[in-house]
Amino acid sequence: MPRRRPTLLQTAARTAVITKTATTVAGNSAQKQAAAAAPAAAPTAAPVPAAAASDDVVAKIERLAALLASGALTDEEFAALKLQAIG
């Protein structure tokens, strides 16, 4: 069975997931570097629970994008599940 080319929506979704992942990784790296450069006497802030929730949403959307790319989900199902994961 020939493979079909990804649709514009699939390509946009994959690009959005990759961009979000790269942004998150870059932000985490910057935070680690800033923490290492900070004086040892400075108190450290508690981790923000929203960051963990954000990572969970990104992971869910990445899994959905993989299912979409494999053909297990339709574009409409992907959009509905993505909105559900975000909201």
Order of alpha helices (4+ residues) and beta strands (2+ residues): alpha-alpha-alpha
